Amino acid sequence: MREIQPRFAEKLDFLALDIGSGSSIDDLHSFAQEQEYPWPVAQADANMLRAFNVTVQSTKIAIDGNGVIVYRAGYGEGTTEEWASIFEHISDQGQSK
């Protein structure tokens, strides 16, 4: 994700959510800085995880401007090319920031 995020940063929002590691939000921010993540981090609550049907760590979800999940990938799934195609599709539809 890190390699294609800059290409879409002006058009789409990126966010990393912690799904219950037990880390504080300060720890998450520190980790993100250490890893040089260019996107914000936050903590998800149980209601959010249920709403998005997230049951495993490293679930990646693309949501369009209408709030519709248009792509989902688990750990190790979703190539850079697949994500770039999804992001192109979302941004081409004008459903961006």
C-alpha angles and dihedrals in degrees: 000000000000093000096054101034094085090057091059102028093106093050107034138038119236123198134174116210126198109222100202113310091146091242120138119243088250089055090050092051091049091049091049091052092048090050090044093234108180092206132071123261129216141165122258121217127219093261092055092048091051092047091054094037092237110166103152137049118262097030108160119202132184114205121190126221091272093056094254118142104236099173138015130185133175132213111320093003128115118049123228088253092053092050092047090052092050092047091048090051093050094045093044090057089059090242094131140109 
